[in-house]
Every structure is written in C-alpha cells, then in structure tokens.
C-alpha cells in the first residue's frame, strides 16, 4: 500500500501558508528511504515494497525553520500465492514475514494437509499423485478457497510430496557415478 504524506503550515489565525517543505521518510532501521522537496499541502507518495519488513517508520518535515515528526507502521502480512502447474503445486510467500499457515489440499474426494514454513520471497513445491485420472484439486487456507483446478494425475495412491533440490540430485544414479569417478 502506498504511503501518502504532506506538510501543512498554518499561521496564528489558522490560515494555510504556501511554502516548500523537505519531507524525509526513514525506515524502521533509521535509513533514509525517500527525501524530497514538496510544496506544502501537496502529497508525497511512496510505494512500500510488498516484502518490506514490519516496523515503525518515521516521517520528518522541515519548512521555514519549523519541523515536525510522525510515525507510521508497516504491519505483518502473511500471504501466499498458490499455483498448480501439471502435477506440481507451488506455494510462494508474497508477504513480509515467514508464511507458516497450514493448507488443506483436496484431491478429488480426499483431503491432505500441508504444513508450510516458507521464508519471505521463497517458494515450496509439492508433487501431487493419485491413481490415473482427472481430478479436481482445491487448496484451502484460512477457511477460504485459494484456487480450484482440474488436472490429470498418475500414481498408485493420493499423496503430496515435497520437492527438495538436494533430494533431486541424490536420486539420480548418474550423479553418484560421476562423483565416484572423480574420487
């Protein structure tokens, strides 16, 4: 969500004063993120990145030897995007904190739970299998359906198996022969 900030100057009677203000936005760590000159009563818009860490940010405004300071809070947001490509379910963390919510995956009439633990900006992949046929696959988290799709699956039983890069390498015998040949 973008942040809109403006400086307003008033004289003793409450009338607005037109002037130039220097507006500075600092992150929760104290780093200057944005600094601009703006006319008073004119908004400065800053687009906050979707994965910006939660915390209290500070806004400073200086004009005509007067200064003011205020804060705004970036809240924690756990969210994920779910995609089904062929037999692979990919869950991508699109929030600003680790995604640790369980997901219920319905394959046909069977339901399986996935416990997730996905870092910010990271993804986890799962292979779906079921006896040969076409199945309706639905993913539900937080009591809400995230998506539903019909896919062709193959296998013996309905399962969901996580994919890890290291297990993919270890499974291929050619890799082991190559490593042994080097030794």
Beta strands, then each sheet from edge to edge (+ up, - down):
strand 1: 2-5
strand 2: 20-26
strand 3: 32-39
strand 4: 44-47
strand 5: 55-63
strand 6: 66-74
strand 7: 80-85
strand 8: 88-93
strand 9: 103-107
strand 10: 110-114
strand 11: 123-129
strand 12: 133-141
strand 13: 144-153
strand 14: 159-163
sheet 1: 1+ 4-
sheet 2: 3+ 2- 5+ 6-
sheet 3: 7+ 8- 11+ 14-
sheet 4: 10+ 9- 12+ 13-
end
